[in-house]
Amino acid sequence: MRTDSSPGTLPAREHLPAADAGTPVLDVVIPVHNEEKDLRPCVRGLHEHLTRTFPYAFRITIADNASTDTTPLEAARLETELPEVTSVRLEQKGRGRALGTVWSASDAPVLAYMDVDLSTDLNALLPLVAPLISGHSDLAIGSRLARSSRVVRGPKREFISRAYNLILRGSLQARFSDAQCGFKAIRRDVAQVLLPLVEDTGWFFDTEMLVLAERAGLRIHEVPVDWVDDPDSTVHIVRTATDDLRGVWRVGRALATGSLPLDRLARPFGDDPRDREIQDVPTGLARQLVGFCVVGALSTLFYLLLYSAFRQFSGSQTANALALLVSAVANTAANRRLTFGVRGPGGAVRHQAQGLVVFGIGLALTSGSLAALSAAGGHPAHSTELAVLIAANLAATVLRFLLFRAWVFPDREETGPGSGPVPAVRETPYPQAYAMPHPHSHQTTQVRAGEAADGTWRDATLRLQPARPHDTDPGDLR
């Protein structure tokens, strides 16, 4: 897995400017290997469709993957007959190799590809590339698994496709619905930074590209497509599936170890609406609430199990205190790590001590509830005790979140020496050095993620600005 960490932060997405006449806005690549029969009707059909419906200049590139039949001759004839058609010959096989080679060399701001069998209805082509032209999205894919898609294919391929996408969701936490559909597009400025990170040169190329893009926070647009499967497809299903599973393992391992410099794909701070400061809305509140609720639900279940166990040999008050103490320690540790993103041993003892103070407040609420229940009912049933404890814990949970956010894990920014102890740093996956531009020159200063240029520590989730001045040049047409 490549680990090149040179600066490559993407510029903000913008609507592509109107191109000069004859300059292609879209480059559609058709990778082929021994497709002498299907190549001509495919290219002719695609060319006719784009001429009739596409409002911008376009190019069709035939990427020949080491064909041994008359495919190269047919590609040369089409290049002569149609001025918008060009062909490229590669002496090695591999769809990913063909796409990477052509896309890396293309000057068109939007790059797409489709399979030569034209299984996808071409009416989906303009909806596929429109979000990229407008600046709304970074990549776009056709999806055969969307609810409004209309698909004709056999049960075996349907099962394989759905099983593969379930594997991606379960192992790589992929959220896109269809990794294998041969109908995708990408902005050139994104491709120039993303493609060097993609290793696969075969059928897994698409999946690896999408997973890395998604993990880097890029926007992937999905278009429902109408699809008619090609019964004469030459794809070797077993070999392709085996290679794909190897690719899933390789990418998953790289993501788990943090060996990929995905910060290279970050958009500038402010391009994402979530980066904007909104008055009276604390930063990260929604994410922290979700994390706190998940941790709280699991902690409550853990607490109730402990209470039931301790209740077997002790009174209700003792069982409640013991169960709450154990679950409070686990709850503080989990919220520290998962909800508030604090990593490392720094401040852990202090956080636990403060968490025990919060635990004391929760103990007072729950113990008071049990005491009131005992005074009212004498000998309440165990189920009644649990119900009262759940209600008391809900009230304690709200108070616990407020105290955790405002007191135990507040957002701090150290302003320099003498400002007090430095809190544990928010984790960044790639704590290597990056080049940051000096505000008054083109010189760069090496700083670590989480460290400001003046040497003071900031929140390590800070996004880095491009190190190359021309990356944000408004005249750049990428």
Order of alpha helices (4+ residues) and beta strands (2+ residues): beta-alpha-beta-alpha-beta-alpha-beta-alpha-beta-beta-alpha-beta-alpha-alpha-beta-beta-alpha-alpha-alpha-alpha-alpha-beta-beta
